[in-house]
Amino acid sequence: MPVESIATGSTLRIKLQTGVDQEGKPIFRNKSINNVKPDATDQELFDMAQVLTGLQRYTVAAVMRVDTAKLRDMV
């Protein structure tokens, strides 16, 4: 049976290295920007992340996009 995916939102997540533990392993924290328009392009989100990370004192480990969608039966 066919299913339709309807985008409902996106989240911009920035993974920051905030330090190291006693064993020298990195400690990470996530900063999330919710309610991002689902039709925002990856480039727009990356550009926004660049602006936001410029305000951080921590090292950026990753920039991620998390999309959510509603699934609907098309029958």
MODELLER restraints for C-alpha pairs under 7 A, 6 or more apart:
rsr = mdl.restraints
at = mdl.atoms
rsr.add(forms.Gaussian(group=physical.xy_distance, feature=features.Distance(at['CA:2:A'], at['CA:73:A']), mean=6.35, stdev=0.5))
rsr.add(forms.Gaussian(group=physical.xy_distance, feature=features.Distance(at['CA:2:A'], at['CA:74:A']), mean=5.70, stdev=0.5))
rsr.add(forms.Gaussian(group=physical.xy_distance, feature=features.Distance(at['CA:3:A'], at['CA:71:A']), mean=6.53, stdev=0.5))
rsr.add(forms.Gaussian(group=physical.xy_distance, feature=features.Distance(at['CA:3:A'], at['CA:72:A']), mean=5.58, stdev=0.5))
rsr.add(forms.Gaussian(group=physical.xy_distance, feature=features.Distance(at['CA:3:A'], at['CA:73:A']), mean=4.68, stdev=0.5))
rsr.add(forms.Gaussian(group=physical.xy_distance, feature=features.Distance(at['CA:3:A'], at['CA:74:A']), mean=5.46, stdev=0.5))
rsr.add(forms.Gaussian(group=physical.xy_distance, feature=features.Distance(at['CA:4:A'], at['CA:71:A']), mean=5.70, stdev=0.5))
rsr.add(forms.Gaussian(group=physical.xy_distance, feature=features.Distance(at['CA:4:A'], at['CA:72:A']), mean=5.15, stdev=0.5))
rsr.add(forms.Gaussian(group=physical.xy_distance, feature=features.Distance(at['CA:4:A'], at['CA:73:A']), mean=6.31, stdev=0.5))
rsr.add(forms.Gaussian(group=physical.xy_distance, feature=features.Distance(at['CA:4:A'], at['CA:74:A']), mean=6.21, stdev=0.5))
rsr.add(forms.Gaussian(group=physical.xy_distance, feature=features.Distance(at['CA:5:A'], at['CA:69:A']), mean=6.06, stdev=0.5))
rsr.add(forms.Gaussian(group=physical.xy_distance, feature=features.Distance(at['CA:5:A'], at['CA:70:A']), mean=5.78, stdev=0.5))
rsr.add(forms.Gaussian(group=physical.xy_distance, feature=features.Distance(at['CA:5:A'], at['CA:71:A']), mean=4.73, stdev=0.5))
rsr.add(forms.Gaussian(group=physical.xy_distance, feature=features.Distance(at['CA:5:A'], at['CA:72:A']), mean=6.46, stdev=0.5))
rsr.add(forms.Gaussian(group=physical.xy_distance, feature=features.Distance(at['CA:6:A'], at['CA:69:A']), mean=5.26, stdev=0.5))
rsr.add(forms.Gaussian(group=physical.xy_distance, feature=features.Distance(at['CA:6:A'], at['CA:70:A']), mean=5.09, stdev=0.5))
rsr.add(forms.Gaussian(group=physical.xy_distance, feature=features.Distance(at['CA:6:A'], at['CA:71:A']), mean=6.33, stdev=0.5))
rsr.add(forms.Gaussian(group=physical.xy_distance, feature=features.Distance(at['CA:7:A'], at['CA:38:A']), mean=6.19, stdev=0.5))
rsr.add(forms.Gaussian(group=physical.xy_distance, feature=features.Distance(at['CA:7:A'], at['CA:68:A']), mean=6.15, stdev=0.5))
rsr.add(forms.Gaussian(group=physical.xy_distance, feature=features.Distance(at['CA:7:A'], at['CA:69:A']), mean=4.24, stdev=0.5))
rsr.add(forms.Gaussian(group=physical.xy_distance, feature=features.Distance(at['CA:7:A'], at['CA:70:A']), mean=6.37, stdev=0.5))
rsr.add(forms.Gaussian(group=physical.xy_distance, feature=features.Distance(at['CA:8:A'], at['CA:38:A']), mean=6.53, stdev=0.5))
rsr.add(forms.Gaussian(group=physical.xy_distance, feature=features.Distance(at['CA:8:A'], at['CA:68:A']), mean=5.71, stdev=0.5))
rsr.add(forms.Gaussian(group=physical.xy_distance, feature=features.Distance(at['CA:8:A'], at['CA:69:A']), mean=4.96, stdev=0.5))
rsr.add(forms.Gaussian(group=physical.xy_distance, feature=features.Distance(at['CA:8:A'], at['CA:70:A']), mean=6.45, stdev=0.5))
rsr.add(forms.Gaussian(group=physical.xy_distance, feature=features.Distance(at['CA:9:A'], at['CA:35:A']), mean=6.01, stdev=0.5))
rsr.add(forms.Gaussian(group=physical.xy_distance, feature=features.Distance(at['CA:9:A'], at['CA:36:A']), mean=6.14, stdev=0.5))
rsr.add(forms.Gaussian(group=physical.xy_distance, feature=features.Distance(at['CA:9:A'], at['CA:37:A']), mean=5.90, stdev=0.5))
rsr.add(forms.Gaussian(group=physical.xy_distance, feature=features.Distance(at['CA:9:A'], at['CA:38:A']), mean=4.73, stdev=0.5))
rsr.add(forms.Gaussian(group=physical.xy_distance, feature=features.Distance(at['CA:9:A'], at['CA:67:A']), mean=6.03, stdev=0.5))
rsr.add(forms.Gaussian(group=physical.xy_distance, feature=features.Distance(at['CA:9:A'], at['CA:68:A']), mean=5.44, stdev=0.5))
rsr.add(forms.Gaussian(group=physical.xy_distance, feature=features.Distance(at['CA:9:A'], at['CA:69:A']), mean=6.98, stdev=0.5))
rsr.add(forms.Gaussian(group=physical.xy_distance, feature=features.Distance(at['CA:10:A'], at['CA:34:A']), mean=6.76, stdev=0.5))
rsr.add(forms.Gaussian(group=physical.xy_distance, feature=features.Distance(at['CA:10:A'], at['CA:35:A']), mean=6.07, stdev=0.5))
rsr.add(forms.Gaussian(group=physical.xy_distance, feature=features.Distance(at['CA:10:A'], at['CA:36:A']), mean=4.94, stdev=0.5))
rsr.add(forms.Gaussian(group=physical.xy_distance, feature=features.Distance(at['CA:10:A'], at['CA:37:A']), mean=6.25, stdev=0.5))
rsr.add(forms.Gaussian(group=physical.xy_distance, feature=features.Distance(at['CA:10:A'], at['CA:38:A']), mean=5.26, stdev=0.5))
rsr.add(forms.Gaussian(group=physical.xy_distance, feature=features.Distance(at['CA:10:A'], at['CA:65:A']), mean=6.84, stdev=0.5))
rsr.add(forms.Gaussian(group=physical.xy_distance, feature=features.Distance(at['CA:10:A'], at['CA:66:A']), mean=5.52, stdev=0.5))
rsr.add(forms.Gaussian(group=physical.xy_distance, feature=features.Distance(at['CA:10:A'], at['CA:67:A']), mean=4.33, stdev=0.5))
rsr.add(forms.Gaussian(group=physical.xy_distance, feature=features.Distance(at['CA:10:A'], at['CA:68:A']), mean=6.04, stdev=0.5))
rsr.add(forms.Gaussian(group=physical.xy_distance, feature=features.Distance(at['CA:11:A'], at['CA:32:A']), mean=6.58, stdev=0.5))
rsr.add(forms.Gaussian(group=physical.xy_distance, feature=features.Distance(at['CA:11:A'], at['CA:33:A']), mean=5.64, stdev=0.5))
rsr.add(forms.Gaussian(group=physical.xy_distance, feature=features.Distance(at['CA:11:A'], at['CA:34:A']), mean=4.67, stdev=0.5))
rsr.add(forms.Gaussian(group=physical.xy_distance, feature=features.Distance(at['CA:11:A'], at['CA:35:A']), mean=6.25, stdev=0.5))
rsr.add(forms.Gaussian(group=physical.xy_distance, feature=features.Distance(at['CA:11:A'], at['CA:36:A']), mean=5.63, stdev=0.5))
rsr.add(forms.Gaussian(group=physical.xy_distance, feature=features.Distance(at['CA:11:A'], at['CA:65:A']), mean=5.82, stdev=0.5))
rsr.add(forms.Gaussian(group=physical.xy_distance, feature=features.Distance(at['CA:11:A'], at['CA:66:A']), mean=5.05, stdev=0.5))
rsr.add(forms.Gaussian(group=physical.xy_distance, feature=features.Distance(at['CA:11:A'], at['CA:67:A']), mean=6.44, stdev=0.5))
rsr.add(forms.Gaussian(group=physical.xy_distance, feature=features.Distance(at['CA:12:A'], at['CA:32:A']), mean=5.65, stdev=0.5))
rsr.add(forms.Gaussian(group=physical.xy_distance, feature=features.Distance(at['CA:12:A'], at['CA:33:A']), mean=5.05, stdev=0.5))
rsr.add(forms.Gaussian(group=physical.xy_distance, feature=features.Distance(at['CA:12:A'], at['CA:34:A']), mean=6.61, stdev=0.5))
rsr.add(forms.Gaussian(group=physical.xy_distance, feature=features.Distance(at['CA:12:A'], at['CA:45:A']), mean=6.91, stdev=0.5))
rsr.add(forms.Gaussian(group=physical.xy_distance, feature=features.Distance(at['CA:12:A'], at['CA:64:A']), mean=6.03, stdev=0.5))
rsr.add(forms.Gaussian(group=physical.xy_distance, feature=features.Distance(at['CA:12:A'], at['CA:65:A']), mean=4.95, stdev=0.5))
rsr.add(forms.Gaussian(group=physical.xy_distance, feature=features.Distance(at['CA:12:A'], at['CA:66:A']), mean=6.53, stdev=0.5))
rsr.add(forms.Gaussian(group=physical.xy_distance, feature=features.Distance(at['CA:13:A'], at['CA:30:A']), mean=6.48, stdev=0.5))
rsr.add(forms.Gaussian(group=physical.xy_distance, feature=features.Distance(at['CA:13:A'], at['CA:31:A']), mean=5.70, stdev=0.5))
rsr.add(forms.Gaussian(group=physical.xy_distance, feature=features.Distance(at['CA:13:A'], at['CA:32:A']), mean=4.40, stdev=0.5))
rsr.add(forms.Gaussian(group=physical.xy_distance, feature=features.Distance(at['CA:13:A'], at['CA:33:A']), mean=6.37, stdev=0.5))
rsr.add(forms.Gaussian(group=physical.xy_distance, feature=features.Distance(at['CA:13:A'], at['CA:63:A']), mean=6.00, stdev=0.5))
rsr.add(forms.Gaussian(group=physical.xy_distance, feature=features.Distance(at['CA:13:A'], at['CA:64:A']), mean=5.02, stdev=0.5))
rsr.add(forms.Gaussian(group=physical.xy_distance, feature=features.Distance(at['CA:13:A'], at['CA:65:A']), mean=6.13, stdev=0.5))
rsr.add(forms.Gaussian(group=physical.xy_distance, feature=features.Distance(at['CA:14:A'], at['CA:30:A']), mean=5.59, stdev=0.5))
rsr.add(forms.Gaussian(group=physical.xy_distance, feature=features.Distance(at['CA:14:A'], at['CA:31:A']), mean=5.16, stdev=0.5))
rsr.add(forms.Gaussian(group=physical.xy_distance, feature=features.Distance(at['CA:14:A'], at['CA:32:A']), mean=6.34, stdev=0.5))
rsr.add(forms.Gaussian(group=physical.xy_distance, feature=features.Distance(at['CA:14:A'], at['CA:62:A']), mean=5.97, stdev=0.5))
rsr.add(forms.Gaussian(group=physical.xy_distance, feature=features.Distance(at['CA:14:A'], at['CA:63:A']), mean=4.72, stdev=0.5))
rsr.add(forms.Gaussian(group=physical.xy_distance, feature=features.Distance(at['CA:14:A'], at['CA:64:A']), mean=6.25, stdev=0.5))
rsr.add(forms.Gaussian(group=physical.xy_distance, feature=features.Distance(at['CA:15:A'], at['CA:28:A']), mean=6.56, stdev=0.5))
rsr.add(forms.Gaussian(group=physical.xy_distance, feature=features.Distance(at['CA:15:A'], at['CA:29:A']), mean=5.84, stdev=0.5))
rsr.add(forms.Gaussian(group=physical.xy_distance, feature=features.Distance(at['CA:15:A'], at['CA:30:A']), mean=4.53, stdev=0.5))
rsr.add(forms.Gaussian(group=physical.xy_distance, feature=features.Distance(at['CA:15:A'], at['CA:31:A']), mean=6.49, stdev=0.5))
rsr.add(forms.Gaussian(group=physical.xy_distance, feature=features.Distance(at['CA:15:A'], at['CA:60:A']), mean=6.04, stdev=0.5))
rsr.add(forms.Gaussian(group=physical.xy_distance, feature=features.Distance(at['CA:15:A'], at['CA:61:A']), mean=5.38, stdev=0.5))
rsr.add(forms.Gaussian(group=physical.xy_distance, feature=features.Distance(at['CA:15:A'], at['CA:62:A']), mean=5.04, stdev=0.5))
rsr.add(forms.Gaussian(group=physical.xy_distance, feature=features.Distance(at['CA:15:A'], at['CA:63:A']), mean=6.33, stdev=0.5))
rsr.add(forms.Gaussian(group=physical.xy_distance, feature=features.Distance(at['CA:16:A'], at['CA:28:A']), mean=5.46, stdev=0.5))
rsr.add(forms.Gaussian(group=physical.xy_distance, feature=features.Distance(at['CA:16:A'], at['CA:29:A']), mean=5.30, stdev=0.5))
rsr.add(forms.Gaussian(group=physical.xy_distance, feature=features.Distance(at['CA:16:A'], at['CA:30:A']), mean=6.07, stdev=0.5))
rsr.add(forms.Gaussian(group=physical.xy_distance, feature=features.Distance(at['CA:16:A'], at['CA:58:A']), mean=6.04, stdev=0.5))
rsr.add(forms.Gaussian(group=physical.xy_distance, feature=features.Distance(at['CA:16:A'], at['CA:59:A']), mean=5.63, stdev=0.5))
rsr.add(forms.Gaussian(group=physical.xy_distance, feature=features.Distance(at['CA:16:A'], at['CA:60:A']), mean=4.61, stdev=0.5))
rsr.add(forms.Gaussian(group=physical.xy_distance, feature=features.Distance(at['CA:16:A'], at['CA:61:A']), mean=5.38, stdev=0.5))
rsr.add(forms.Gaussian(group=physical.xy_distance, feature=features.Distance(at['CA:17:A'], at['CA:26:A']), mean=6.44, stdev=0.5))
rsr.add(forms.Gaussian(group=physical.xy_distance, feature=features.Distance(at['CA:17:A'], at['CA:27:A']), mean=5.65, stdev=0.5))
rsr.add(forms.Gaussian(group=physical.xy_distance, feature=features.Distance(at['CA:17:A'], at['CA:28:A']), mean=4.48, stdev=0.5))
rsr.add(forms.Gaussian(group=physical.xy_distance, feature=features.Distance(at['CA:17:A'], at['CA:29:A']), mean=6.47, stdev=0.5))
rsr.add(forms.Gaussian(group=physical.xy_distance, feature=features.Distance(at['CA:17:A'], at['CA:58:A']), mean=6.00, stdev=0.5))
rsr.add(forms.Gaussian(group=physical.xy_distance, feature=features.Distance(at['CA:17:A'], at['CA:59:A']), mean=5.30, stdev=0.5))
rsr.add(forms.Gaussian(group=physical.xy_distance, feature=features.Distance(at['CA:17:A'], at['CA:60:A']), mean=6.28, stdev=0.5))
rsr.add(forms.Gaussian(group=physical.xy_distance, feature=features.Distance(at['CA:17:A'], at['CA:61:A']), mean=6.18, stdev=0.5))
rsr.add(forms.Gaussian(group=physical.xy_distance, feature=features.Distance(at['CA:18:A'], at['CA:27:A']), mean=5.68, stdev=0.5))
rsr.add(forms.Gaussian(group=physical.xy_distance, feature=features.Distance(at['CA:18:A'], at['CA:28:A']), mean=5.71, stdev=0.5))
rsr.add(forms.Gaussian(group=physical.xy_distance, feature=features.Distance(at['CA:18:A'], at['CA:29:A']), mean=6.63, stdev=0.5))
rsr.add(forms.Gaussian(group=physical.xy_distance, feature=features.Distance(at['CA:18:A'], at['CA:58:A']), mean=5.63, stdev=0.5))
rsr.add(forms.Gaussian(group=physical.xy_distance, feature=features.Distance(at['CA:19:A'], at['CA:26:A']), mean=5.88, stdev=0.5))
rsr.add(forms.Gaussian(group=physical.xy_distance, feature=features.Distance(at['CA:19:A'], at['CA:27:A']), mean=5.24, stdev=0.5))
rsr.add(forms.Gaussian(group=physical.xy_distance, feature=features.Distance(at['CA:20:A'], at['CA:26:A']), mean=4.28, stdev=0.5))
rsr.add(forms.Gaussian(group=physical.xy_distance, feature=features.Distance(at['CA:20:A'], at['CA:27:A']), mean=5.16, stdev=0.5))
rsr.add(forms.Gaussian(group=physical.xy_distance, feature=features.Distance(at['CA:21:A'], at['CA:27:A']), mean=6.45, stdev=0.5))
